[in-house]
Amino acid sequence: MVNSWWEVQVLCDPALEDTVFWRFETFGGRGTASQRRTHVRQIQAYFPQEEFELLDVAAVALRIKQDAICSQLAIPQTTWRLIDEEDWSKSWKDHWSPQEVGDRFLINPAWMDKPEGSDRLILQLDPGAAFGTGTHPTTQLCLESLEMRIDADAQDATVADIGCGSGILSTAALLLGAKHAYAVDVDPLAVRATRENAVLNGLTSAQLDVQLGSLDTLMETLEKPVDGILCNILAEVIVDLIPQLSEISHPQSWGILSGILLEQSKLVADTLEQHGWVVATLWRRKEWCCLNIRRS
């Protein structure tokens, strides 16, 4: 069990916010949060000490500084400190509040009372150390895409969530009416978080099946193809997965892929086309995009 965490805090120009999120994600940051501080953004992420030496944390700061210089933005102020597990949990949670996403969802921190009088689907969430709080543009784009994909006519839909993180996408699909979700992640903390969040939202293991692993795990364990594929991870990883996506899909299957910077979208789209998929729509938010795909 991790006992201490590096808390890395960046004060930067708002235009650098997405890049900082991306850097934190590529380095394996956990529990990322952002808030406005007058004319700058304060962004925090947490790294387990047992996996990150001081030099690793310094490397993150250096990359963020280089990103700012390349973008001709003011050099951000980056600081870090070691905090205990209990302090880590409390620190980032203090910066997270209920948030409406899309037309139907309200993401509610599990340690807060449910809002009264809301006509939205309330998704109770405690990410723990896993990625996926609903605040990042990539997650929001996926949730909004799910609203369009799963409706009254798709009540028997099954979905596969590859790199499930906190389980937010699997849970959202089931709350919208999907019949079953299969979730996988290579991080044991994400598997645990997904199971706990399923319970928080009244879902059973018969509805949400979560395993430690990745696409190859689904290829070995699924009894039949799924209707939808959800994948909100790095573009480089998605490109590597694309050749095998057909192994868990059928001719009418669809997919929602995010975690993709706009500048990476052509590479992902071209790879999809080479393996029998087409991009039906591309949704963007700031520097990120979400590809809604179907079999060609």
KAQUI-V738362 format. One record per residue. RES is the residue in three letters. SS is DSSP state (A for helix, B for strand, O for the rest). PSI is psi in whole degrees, -180 to 180 (none if undefined). Layout:
RES/SS/PSI
RES/SS/PSI
This chain:
MET/O/136
VAL/O/131
ASN/O/-27
SER/B/153
TRP/B/147
TRP/B/124
GLU/B/115
VAL/B/125
GLN/B/133
VAL/B/127
LEU/B/118
CYS/B/169
ASP/B/138
PRO/A/-30
ALA/A/-17
LEU/A/-4
GLU/A/-49
ASP/A/-38
THR/A/-39
VAL/A/-44
PHE/A/-45
TRP/A/-43
ARG/A/-46
PHE/A/-41
GLU/A/-43
THR/A/-29
PHE/O/-3
GLY/O/29
GLY/O/148
ARG/B/147
GLY/B/43
THR/B/139
ALA/B/154
SER/B/145
GLN/B/158
ARG/B/134
ARG/B/98
THR/O/-108
HIS/O/11
VAL/B/170
ARG/B/138
GLN/B/116
ILE/B/134
GLN/B/147
ALA/B/161
TYR/B/136
PHE/B/129
PRO/B/130
GLN/O/-32
GLU/O/-16
GLU/O/-17
PHE/O/120
GLU/O/169
LEU/A/-37
LEU/A/-34
ASP/A/-43
VAL/A/-41
ALA/A/-34
ALA/A/-38
VAL/A/-47
ALA/A/-40
LEU/A/-43
ARG/A/-42
ILE/A/-40
LYS/A/-44
GLN/A/-38
ASP/A/-42
ALA/A/-43
ILE/A/-44
CYS/A/-30
SER/O/2
GLN/O/44
LEU/O/164
ALA/O/141
ILE/O/126
PRO/O/160
GLN/B/116
THR/B/127
THR/B/160
TRP/B/158
ARG/B/159
LEU/B/133
ILE/B/157
ASP/B/162
GLU/A/-46
GLU/A/-41
ASP/A/-38
TRP/A/-49
SER/A/-44
LYS/A/-37
SER/A/-53
TRP/A/-27
LYS/A/-28
ASP/O/-20
HIS/O/9
TRP/O/128
SER/O/168
PRO/O/143
GLN/B/130
GLU/B/135
VAL/B/130
GLY/O/-153
ASP/O/-16
ARG/O/-21
PHE/B/148
LEU/B/113
ILE/B/118
ASN/B/122
PRO/B/133
ALA/O/-23
TRP/O/3
MET/O/152
ASP/O/148
LYS/O/136
PRO/O/140
GLU/O/146
GLY/O/8
SER/O/138
ASP/O/12
ARG/O/163
LEU/B/116
ILE/B/116
LEU/B/108
GLN/B/131
LEU/B/133
ASP/O/96
PRO/O/-20
GLY/O/-126
ALA/O/12
ALA/O/157
PHE/O/141
GLY/O/83
THR/O/-9
GLY/O/-2
THR/O/-22
HIS/O/143
PRO/A/-37
THR/A/-41
THR/A/-41
GLN/A/-42
LEU/A/-39
CYS/A/-43
LEU/A/-41
GLU/A/-36
SER/A/-39
LEU/A/-38
GLU/A/-35
MET/A/-25
ARG/A/-39
ILE/O/114
ASP/O/-162
ALA/A/-22
ASP/A/1
ALA/A/38
GLN/O/-20
ASP/O/12
ALA/O/142
THR/B/143
VAL/B/153
ALA/B/128
ASP/B/104
ILE/B/118
GLY/O/57
CYS/O/-21
GLY/O/-121
SER/O/-7
GLY/O/13
ILE/A/-38
LEU/A/-42
SER/A/-47
THR/A/-43
ALA/A/-42
ALA/A/-42
LEU/A/-38
LEU/A/-30
LEU/A/-18
GLY/O/2
ALA/O/153
LYS/O/-40
HIS/B/145
ALA/B/135
TYR/B/118
ALA/B/140
VAL/B/149
ASP/B/147
VAL/O/-8
ASP/O/118
PRO/A/-32
LEU/A/-34
ALA/A/-40
VAL/A/-44
ARG/A/-44
ALA/A/-41
THR/A/-44
ARG/A/-43
GLU/A/-38
ASN/A/-30
ALA/A/-44
VAL/A/-42
LEU/A/-30
ASN/O/15
GLY/O/24
LEU/O/149
THR/O/167
SER/O/-21
ALA/O/-22
GLN/O/-42
LEU/B/109
ASP/B/112
VAL/B/136
GLN/B/156
LEU/B/122
GLY/O/-161
SER/O/-152
LEU/A/-38
ASP/A/-32
THR/A/-44
LEU/A/-39
MET/A/-31
GLU/A/-28
THR/A/-24
LEU/O/134
GLU/O/-26
LYS/O/162
PRO/O/156
VAL/B/163
ASP/B/-32
GLY/B/148
ILE/B/128
LEU/B/133
CYS/B/105
ASN/B/79
ILE/O/-165
LEU/O/147
ALA/A/-38
GLU/A/-38
VAL/A/-41
ILE/A/-44
VAL/A/-40
ASP/A/-28
LEU/A/-28
ILE/A/-44
PRO/A/-24
GLN/A/-1
LEU/A/-32
SER/A/-18
GLU/A/-21
ILE/A/15
SER/B/167
HIS/B/177
PRO/B/-24
GLN/B/8
SER/B/152
TRP/B/169
GLY/B/154
ILE/B/113
LEU/B/129
SER/B/-172
GLY/B/20
ILE/B/122
LEU/B/150
LEU/A/-39
GLU/A/-15
GLN/A/-6
SER/A/-36
LYS/A/-42
LEU/A/-45
VAL/A/-45
ALA/A/-42
ASP/A/-40
THR/A/-39
LEU/A/-46
GLU/A/-37
GLN/A/-20
HIS/O/29
GLY/O/24
TRP/B/154
VAL/B/151
VAL/B/112
ALA/B/-45
THR/B/153
LEU/B/118
TRP/B/139
ARG/B/152
ARG/B/116
LYS/O/-124
GLU/O/5
TRP/B/157
CYS/B/162
CYS/B/127
LEU/B/122
ASN/B/117
ILE/B/162
ARG/B/163
ARG/B/142
SER/O/none
